[in-house]
Amino acid sequence: MTRHTGLDWTGQRCAGIIGELAIPVPFELDGWRACLEKYTGRVVELVPAVMGPGALSGVCLRTARADYFYYEERTSRFHQAHIALCLAAQTLLGDGSGPAVDLLLVPDLRPELVRLMLGTAGSRPVPRREAETFAFVVMDRARSVGYAPPWAWRALRQLRPLHSALVQAIPEARSAADPGIGPGAGFRLYQQVIEIRDAVLALRPYLDPEAALTAERDGRAAGLTGEELAAAVDAAVLVLALRPKSAGEVVPGTGAAAPRVPLGGRDLRQEAACLVKVARAFAWQQRTGQMPSPRFLSASRASRRGCRDEARGAC
């Protein structure tokens, strides 16, 4: 049984199936593949793939004896797990008659048209709400979303500027998961993190292929290295992508962009910590148009008071 209370029918249905699964703890995709094979009696292949700009974030194809789950390669491990779980929900909660797709990143196409294009007009798709609820409950059972409430609330506050900017530009990235399964800070943080990651993928048609290279050069010149450099580059790419998105202009040459995996983690704690660094760099670059200093991005809680004058509100 899930640890949460107040489950509605959707959450109870997810919990019922999840209760029969041997979910790996901690959650790993290889362990999840073995779990699915044992439960379904079918061969399962989890395949990372580079999806093009404007393409899907994940696709599940079902043959007579095997299920193939293709998930976005250029995103964090935590987000990859979420995508794979949402796709698995299509086979575990649906009628299992055909392929399933994540429609979040093709909002201009009707679900009926996508299913017709894939030859699945007769299959019953699992609603996004059920799929995302399933993903969260599985991650909760795998102890991958545990977070002490005070720290979760703090992370929520730190992520708010980045989250607000992204979901304002990509409103379809807002989570549809059932809020009744976990009204606390941990569940809200999970939703916020996934919404940020989904919005970042949806911005792919607006990414300048040269932006990351230029940002990395500028970041190194500012003295940034390691995770601080990666966070600043991720932030710079997003700042630049939001401009053509707001103007409705697709960036030429995005299909030739080199694959790049953003800074991220394998569980909610690591993922949120990485995104907080990106959010801090994002706020700074939006305000100043410049790369943040290493001191600003690596500042501890005690030293952040000293960087407030430098940030002028970006902390």
FIPA-552684 format. One record per residue: x, y, z of N, C-alpha, C in turn. Coordinates in steps of 0.2 Angstrom, whole numbers, padded with zeros to 4 digits, always signed. Last residue first. Layout:
# residues N
XYZXYZXYZ;...
***
This chain:
# residues 315
+0096+0181-0028+0097+0175-0023+0090+0172-0022;+0093+0193-0034+0092+0186-0038+0094+0180-0034;+0094+0205-0027+0087+0201-0027+0087+0195-0031;+0107+0208-0030+0102+0213-0030+0095+0209-0031;+0119+0201-0030+0114+0198-0034+0108+0203-0035;+0127+0209-0021+0129+0207-0027+0124+0205-0032;+0119+0208-0009+0120+0215-0013+0123+0214-0020;+0119+0195-0007+0113+0198-0009+0114+0205-0012;+0131+0188-0003+0130+0189-0010+0124+0193-0012;+0130+0188+0011+0135+0192+0008+0134+0193+0001;+0120+0179+0013+0119+0185+0015+0124+0190+0012;+0126+0167+0009+0121+0170+0004+0120+0177+0006;+0134+0160+0019+0137+0166+0015+0132+0169+0010;+0125+0151+0024+0128+0156+0028+0131+0162+0024;+0122+0143+0013+0117+0147+0016+0119+0152+0020;+0136+0146+0001+0132+0142+0006+0127+0146+0009;+0138+0149-0016+0137+0151-0010+0133+0147-0005;+0140+0145-0029+0142+0140-0024+0141+0143-0017;+0136+0157-0036+0132+0150-0038+0134+0145-0032;+0144+0167-0031+0137+0168-0031+0133+0161-0032;+0157+0163-0034+0155+0164-0027+0147+0164-0027;+0157+0163-0048+0158+0156-0045+0155+0157-0037;+0145+0174-0055+0152+0173-0052+0152+0166-0049;+0135+0173-0069+0136+0174-0062+0143+0172-0060;+0135+0182-0085+0137+0175-0081+0137+0177-0074;+0123+0194-0089+0129+0191-0088+0130+0185-0084;+0110+0200-0088+0113+0198-0095+0120+0196-0095;+0104+0203-0076+0110+0207-0078+0113+0205-0085;+0092+0196-0075+0092+0202-0073+0098+0206-0075;+0094+0183-0081+0089+0187-0084+0089+0195-0081;+0105+0179-0074+0106+0181-0081+0100+0185-0084;+0099+0177-0061+0105+0182-0062+0105+0184-0069;+0090+0167-0064+0088+0174-0061+0093+0179-0062;+0099+0157-0068+0094+0160-0073+0091+0167-0071;+0106+0154-0057+0110+0157-0063+0105+0160-0068;+0096+0149-0049+0099+0155-0047+0103+0158-0053;+0091+0138-0057+0087+0144-0056+0090+0150-0053;+0103+0130-0056+0101+0133-0063+0096+0139-0062;+0102+0127-0043+0108+0131-0046+0106+0134-0052;+0090+0120-0043+0091+0126-0039+0097+0130-0041;+0093+0109-0050+0089+0114-0053+0089+0120-0049;+0101+0102-0041+0104+0104-0047+0100+0110-0050;+0092+0099-0031+0098+0103-0029+0101+0106-0036;+0082+0092-0037+0081+0098-0035+0087+0102-0034;+0090+0080-0040+0087+0084-0045+0086+0091-0043;+0093+0075-0027+0099+0077-0031+0096+0082-0037;+0080+0073-0022+0084+0077-0019+0090+0080-0023;+0074+0064-0032+0072+0071-0031+0076+0075-0028;+0088+0056-0041+0082+0056-0036+0080+0063-0035;+0098+0058-0050+0094+0052-0051+0088+0052-0046;+0100+0075-0058+0102+0070-0053+0097+0063-0054;+0108+0087-0069+0103+0084-0065+0105+0078-0061;+0112+0097-0083+0114+0096-0076+0107+0093-0072;+0107+0090-0099+0108+0095-0094+0110+0093-0087;+0116+0084-0112+0112+0082-0107+0113+0087-0101;+0115+0087-0129+0118+0089-0123+0114+0087-0117;+0119+0084-0147+0116+0082-0140+0119+0084-0134;+0120+0099-0157+0123+0093-0154+0120+0091-0147;+0108+0104-0169+0111+0105-0162+0114+0098-0159;+0101+0103-0180+0108+0101-0181+0111+0102-0174;+0088+0107-0178+0089+0100-0179+0096+0098-0179;+0090+0121-0178+0089+0117-0171+0090+0110-0172;+0090+0129-0189+0096+0125-0187+0095+0121-0181;+0081+0143-0184+0084+0139-0189+0090+0135-0187;+0069+0143-0171+0076+0145-0172+0078+0140-0178;+0053+0150-0173+0057+0144-0172+0064+0145-0174;+0044+0162-0164+0049+0161-0170+0053+0155-0168;+0036+0168-0155+0033+0163-0159+0038+0161-0165;+0041+0176-0145+0039+0179-0152+0036+0175-0157;+0043+0167-0135+0038+0173-0134+0036+0176-0140;+0053+0160-0142+0047+0157-0140+0041+0162-0139;+0064+0169-0143+0060+0167-0149+0054+0164-0147;+0066+0169-0128+0065+0175-0132+0061+0174-0139;+0069+0157-0122+0062+0160-0121+0061+0166-0125;+0082+0154-0126+0076+0151-0129+0069+0154-0128;+0090+0162-0118+0089+0164-0125+0084+0160-0128;+0087+0156-0105+0085+0163-0106+0085+0165-0113;+0092+0143-0108+0084+0144-0107+0083+0151-0108;+0105+0145-0109+0102+0142-0115+0094+0143-0114;+0108+0150-0097+0109+0154-0102+0105+0152-0108;+0106+0138-0089+0102+0144-0088+0102+0149-0094;+0116+0129-0093+0109+0127-0094+0104+0134-0094;+0127+0137-0090+0126+0136-0097+0118+0134-0098;+0126+0136-0076+0125+0143-0079+0124+0142-0087;+0127+0123-0073+0121+0126-0072+0120+0133-0075;+0140+0120-0078+0135+0117-0081+0128+0120-0080;+0147+0128-0068+0147+0130-0075+0142+0127-0079;+0144+0121-0057+0142+0129-0057+0142+0131-0065;+0149+0109-0059+0142+0110-0059+0140+0117-0059;+0164+0115-0067+0160+0109-0064+0153+0110-0064;+0167+0132-0066+0169+0126-0067+0164+0121-0065;+0170+0150-0070+0165+0144-0068+0168+0138-0070;+0176+0161-0074+0179+0157-0068+0175+0151-0066;+0172+0168-0085+0170+0171-0078+0172+0167-0072;+0176+0159-0094+0180+0166-0094+0178+0169-0087;+0167+0149-0093+0174+0148-0091+0178+0155-0090;+0156+0156-0098+0156+0154-0091+0163+0153-0089;+0159+0159-0111+0158+0164-0107+0159+0162-0099;+0159+0145-0116+0165+0149-0116+0165+0155-0111;+0146+0142-0113+0151+0138-0110+0158+0142-0110;+0139+0150-0121+0138+0151-0114+0144+0147-0110;+0143+0145-0134+0145+0152-0132+0144+0153-0124;+0138+0133-0133+0145+0133-0134+0147+0140-0132;+0124+0135-0132+0127+0132-0126+0135+0133-0127;+0121+0142-0144+0120+0145-0137+0124+0142-0132;+0121+0136-0156+0127+0139-0154+0127+0142-0147;+0107+0132-0158+0113+0127-0157+0119+0129-0155;+0095+0139-0149+0100+0141-0153+0106+0136-0153;+0079+0132-0147+0086+0133-0144+0091+0134-0150;+0066+0131-0150+0068+0137-0149+0075+0138-0147;+0063+0117-0150+0063+0121-0157+0065+0128-0156;+0064+0115-0136+0069+0112-0140+0069+0116-0147;+0055+0117-0126+0058+0123-0129+0063+0121-0134;+0051+0105-0121+0046+0108-0126+0049+0114-0129;+0061+0103-0112+0061+0099-0118+0056+0102-0123;+0057+0112-0102+0064+0113-0106+0064+0109-0112;+0045+0107-0098+0045+0113-0102+0052+0114-0105;+0049+0096-0092+0045+0095-0097+0045+0101-0102;+0057+0101-0081+0060+0097-0086+0056+0096-0092;+0046+0108-0074+0052+0112-0077+0055+0108-0082;+0038+0098-0071+0035+0103-0075+0041+0107-0078;+0046+0091-0062+0044+0088-0068+0042+0093-0073;+0047+0100-0052+0053+0098-0055+0051+0095-0062;+0034+0101-0048+0037+0107-0050+0043+0105-0054;+0031+0088-0043+0027+0091-0049+0031+0097-0052;+0040+0088-0032+0041+0083-0038+0037+0086-0044;+0035+0098-0024+0042+0099-0027+0043+0094-0033;+0023+0092-0021+0023+0098-0025+0030+0099-0028;+0027+0081-0013+0024+0080-0020+0024+0086-0024;+0034+0088-0003+0037+0083-0007+0034+0082-0013;+0024+0095+0004+0029+0099+0000+0033+0094-0005;+0008+0087+0001+0013+0090+0005+0018+0093+0001;-0003+0080-0004-0003+0087-0004+0003+0090-0001;-0004+0067-0013+0001+0069-0009+0002+0077-0008;-0015+0063-0020-0011+0058-0018-0005+0060-0013;-0022+0074-0024-0025+0070-0018-0020+0065-0016;-0018+0078-0036-0015+0082-0030-0017+0078-0024;-0013+0068-0049-0019+0069-0044-0016+0072-0038;-0005+0076-0063-0006+0071-0058-0011+0073-0052;-0003+0085-0073-0010+0083-0072-0011+0078-0067;+0008+0099-0073+0007+0092-0071-0001+0091-0071;+0011+0110-0087+0008+0109-0080+0006+0102-0079;+0015+0112-0100+0019+0108-0096+0017+0107-0089;+0006+0120-0106+0005+0113-0107+0009+0109-0102;+0013+0133-0105+0007+0131-0100+0005+0124-0101;+0027+0139-0108+0024+0132-0110+0019+0130-0105;+0028+0151-0102+0030+0150-0109+0027+0144-0112;+0024+0148-0089+0021+0154-0092+0022+0153-0100;+0033+0139-0086+0026+0136-0087+0022+0142-0090;+0045+0147-0085+0045+0141-0090+0037+0139-0091;+0043+0156-0075+0045+0158-0082+0044+0153-0087;+0040+0148-0064+0035+0152-0067+0037+0155-0074;+0053+0141-0063+0047+0137-0064+0041+0142-0067;+0061+0152-0059+0063+0148-0065+0056+0144-0067;+0055+0156-0047+0056+0161-0053+0057+0157-0059;+0055+0144-0039+0049+0147-0041+0050+0152-0047;+0065+0138-0033+0064+0136-0040+0058+0140-0043;+0065+0142-0020+0071+0144-0024+0069+0143-0031;+0053+0137-0015+0054+0144-0016+0059+0146-0020;+0056+0123-0016+0050+0126-0020+0051+0134-0021;+0066+0123-0006+0068+0121-0013+0062+0124-0018;+0059+0125+0005+0064+0130+0003+0066+0129-0004;+0050+0114+0005+0047+0121+0005+0053+0126+0002;+0060+0104+0007+0056+0104+0001+0053+0111+0000;+0065+0107+0020+0070+0108+0014+0066+0108+0008;+0054+0104+0028+0057+0111+0028+0061+0112+0022;+0050+0090+0024+0046+0096+0022+0050+0103+0022;+0063+0080+0017+0060+0083+0023+0057+0089+0021;+0059+0069+0005+0062+0075+0006+0059+0078+0012;+0058+0056-0007+0058+0058+0000+0062+0064+0001;+0058+0050-0019+0055+0057-0019+0055+0059-0012;+0062+0037-0020+0066+0042-0024+0063+0049-0023;+0057+0026-0014+0060+0030-0010+0065+0035-0014;+0048+0018-0022+0055+0017-0023+0060+0021-0018;+0036+0024-0019+0038+0017-0016+0045+0015-0017;+0038+0036-0026+0037+0036-0019+0039+0029-0016;+0038+0031-0039+0044+0034-0037+0044+0035-0029;+0025+0026-0040+0031+0021-0040+0037+0024-0038;+0018+0038-0038+0017+0033-0033+0023+0028-0034;+0022+0045-0050+0024+0048-0044+0024+0042-0038;+0017+0037-0060+0024+0038-0060+0026+0041-0053;+0003+0038-0058+0007+0031-0057+0014+0032-0056;+0001+0051-0061+0000+0049-0054+0004+0042-0053;+0004+0051-0074+0008+0055-0070+0007+0053-0063;-0007+0042-0079+0000+0041-0080+0005+0044-0075;-0018+0049-0075-0017+0043-0072-0010+0041-0073;-0017+0061-0083-0017+0062-0075-0016+0055-0072;-0017+0057-0096-0011+0059-0093-0011+0060-0085;-0026+0042-0098-0026+0049-0097-0019+0051-0094;-0021+0029-0110-0022+0031-0102-0022+0038-0102;-0031+0026-0124-0025+0029-0121-0026+0030-0114;-0036+0011-0132-0038+0016-0127-0032+0019-0123;-0035+0008-0149-0033+0007-0143-0035+0013-0138;-0039+0011-0163-0043+0007-0159-0041+0006-0151;-0029+0018-0169-0035+0021-0168-0040+0017-0163;-0015+0016-0171-0018+0013-0165-0025+0016-0163;-0006+0020-0181-0010+0014-0182-0013+0011-0176;+0000+0032-0180+0004+0026-0177+0000+0020-0178;-0010+0040-0184-0003+0040-0188+0001+0034-0186;-0019+0038-0175-0021+0036-0182-0014+0035-0185;-0013+0044-0164-0015+0037-0164-0016+0034-0171;-0013+0057-0168-0007+0054-0167-0008+0046-0167;-0027+0060-0170-0023+0060-0175-0016+0056-0174;-0031+0059-0156-0034+0054-0161-0030+0054-0167;-0024+0070-0150-0023+0063-0149-0025+0058-0154;-0020+0083-0162-0025+0080-0158-0023+0072-0156;-0006+0093-0160-0009+0088-0163-0014+0084-0159;+0000+0103-0152-0004+0105-0158-0008+0100-0162;+0007+0097-0143+0001+0100-0141-0004+0102-0147;+0018+0088-0141+0015+0089-0148+0008+0092-0146;+0023+0085-0128+0027+0090-0133+0024+0090-0140;+0013+0077-0123+0015+0084-0120+0018+0088-0125;+0011+0064-0126+0008+0069-0131+0010+0076-0128;+0019+0050-0127+0018+0056-0123+0017+0062-0127;+0011+0035-0133+0015+0041-0134+0014+0046-0128;+0010+0018-0137+0008+0024-0133+0013+0029-0133;+0004+0004-0147+0009+0009-0145+0006+0015-0141;-0009-0007-0141-0004-0004-0146+0001+0000-0143;-0017-0013-0131-0018-0015-0138-0013-0012-0143;-0018-0011-0117-0012-0014-0120-0013-0016-0127;-0027-0004-0111-0030-0010-0113-0024-0014-0117;-0018+0003-0096-0022+0003-0102-0024-0003-0105;-0010+0001-0086-0016+0003-0084-0021+0004-0090;+0002-0004-0092-0001-0007-0086-0008-0005-0085;+0004+0004-0104+0003-0003-0105+0000-0007-0098;+0005+0017-0098+0000+0015-0104-0001+0008-0105;+0014+0016-0088+0008+0016-0086+0003+0015-0092;+0026+0016-0096+0024+0010-0093+0017+0010-0091;+0026+0030-0098+0025+0026-0104+0023+0019-0101;+0029+0034-0085+0022+0037-0088+0021+0032-0094;+0041+0029-0084+0036+0026-0079+0029+0028-0082;+0049+0036-0093+0048+0028-0094+0042+0026-0089;+0048+0049-0087+0045+0047-0094+0044+0040-0095;+0054+0047-0075+0047+0049-0075+0044+0047-0082;+0067+0043-0079+0063+0038-0075+0056+0040-0076;+0071+0055-0085+0070+0049-0089+0066+0044-0086;+0071+0063-0074+0066+0064-0079+0065+0059-0083;+0083+0058-0068+0076+0058-0064+0071+0059-0069;+0093+0060-0078+0091+0053-0076+0084+0053-0072;+0088+0074-0089+0091+0071-0083+0089+0064-0082;+0090+0072-0107+0087+0075-0101+0090+0072-0095;+0092+0066-0120+0095+0073-0118+0091+0076-0112;+0084+0055-0122+0091+0054-0120+0094+0060-0117;+0068+0051-0120+0072+0056-0122+0079+0055-0118;+0064+0033-0123+0063+0039-0119+0069+0044-0121;+0055+0020-0128+0060+0024-0130+0059+0031-0127;+0051+0004-0125+0050+0010-0122+0056+0015-0124;+0044-0010-0131+0049-0006-0132+0048+0001-0130;+0039-0026-0127+0037-0019-0127+0044-0015-0127;+0035-0042-0136+0040-0037-0133+0037-0030-0132;+0028-0050-0144+0031-0053-0138+0035-0048-0134;+0021-0042-0154+0018-0048-0151+0021-0051-0145;+0025-0025-0148+0025-0031-0153+0021-0037-0150;+0023-0009-0145+0021-0015-0143+0021-0020-0149;+0032+0006-0140+0029+0002-0146+0028-0006-0143;+0031+0021-0133+0031+0014-0132+0028+0011-0138;+0040+0036-0132+0036+0032-0136+0037+0025-0134;+0044+0053-0127+0044+0046-0126+0039+0042-0130;+0043+0066-0131+0048+0064-0126+0049+0057-0125;+0042+0069-0149+0039+0067-0143+0045+0066-0138;+0048+0085-0156+0046+0078-0156+0043+0076-0149;+0053+0097-0157+0046+0097-0158+0043+0090-0158;+0069+0091-0162+0065+0097-0160+0057+0096-0161;+0070+0073-0159+0071+0080-0163+0067+0085-0160;+0077+0063-0147+0071+0065-0150+0073+0072-0153;+0088+0051-0145+0088+0058-0146+0082+0060-0150;+0084+0038-0133+0084+0040-0140+0085+0048-0140;+0086+0023-0124+0087+0030-0124+0087+0033-0131;+0075+0010-0121+0080+0013-0126+0080+0020-0126;+0071-0004-0114+0071+0003-0112+0077+0006-0116;+0061-0018-0117+0067-0015-0119+0067-0007-0118;+0055-0033-0111+0055-0026-0111+0061-0023-0113;+0045-0048-0115+0052-0044-0115+0051-0037-0115;+0033-0052-0103+0035-0050-0109+0042-0047-0109;+0027-0054-0090+0029-0060-0094+0031-0059-0101;+0024-0044-0082+0020-0044-0088+0021-0051-0092;+0032-0045-0071+0025-0044-0070+0021-0046-0076;+0045-0047-0076+0042-0052-0072+0035-0051-0071;+0046-0035-0084+0047-0042-0087+0044-0047-0083;+0046-0025-0074+0041-0026-0079+0040-0033-0082;+0058-0028-0067+0052-0028-0064+0046-0029-0069;+0067-0026-0077+0067-0033-0074+0060-0033-0071;+0065-0012-0078+0064-0016-0084+0063-0023-0082;+0069-0008-0065+0062-0007-0067+0061-0011-0073;+0083-0010-0066+0079-0014-0061+0071-0014-0063;+0086-0001-0076+0087-0008-0077+0083-0012-0072;+0083+0011-0069+0079+0009-0075+0080+0002-0077;+0080+0011-0052+0085+0011-0057+0081+0009-0063;+0077+0017-0036+0075+0016-0042+0080+0016-0047;+0085+0007-0022+0083+0013-0025+0081+0012-0033;+0072-0003-0026+0074+0002-0021+0082+0002-0020;+0061-0009-0039+0068-0008-0036+0069-0002-0032;+0045-0016-0036+0049-0010-0038+0056-0010-0035;+0037-0028-0040+0043-0028-0036+0047-0022-0038;+0019-0025-0039+0026-0025-0043+0031-0025-0038;+0007-0024-0033+0009-0031-0035+0016-0031-0039;+0006-0011-0030+0006-0016-0024+0009-0023-0026;+0003-0006-0042+0009-0005-0039+0011-0010-0034;-0011-0009-0043-0006-0012-0047+0001-0012-0045;-0016-0001-0032-0017-0008-0033-0012-0012-0037;-0011+0012-0035-0009+0009-0029-0010+0001-0030;-0020+0015-0047-0012+0015-0047-0009+0011-0041;-0032+0015-0040-0031+0010-0045-0023+0009-0047;-0031+0025-0031-0032+0018-0028-0030+0013-0034;-0029+0036-0039-0024+0034-0035-0024+0027-0033;-0042+0036-0045-0036+0035-0050-0030+0033-0045;-0051+0038-0034-0051+0031-0038-0045+0030-0042;-0040+0046-0022-0046+0045-0026-0046+0039-0030;-0033+0045-0006-0032+0043-0013-0039+0043-0016;-0030+0048+0007-0034+0052+0003-0034+0051-0004;-0012+0045+0010-0019+0044+0012-0024+0049+0007;+0003+0037+0006-0001+0043+0006-0009+0041+0008;+0010+0025+0005+0010+0029+0011+0005+0034+0012;+0002+0011-0004+0006+0018-0003+0005+0021+0003;+0004-0006+0000+0000+0000+0000+0004+0006+0000;
***
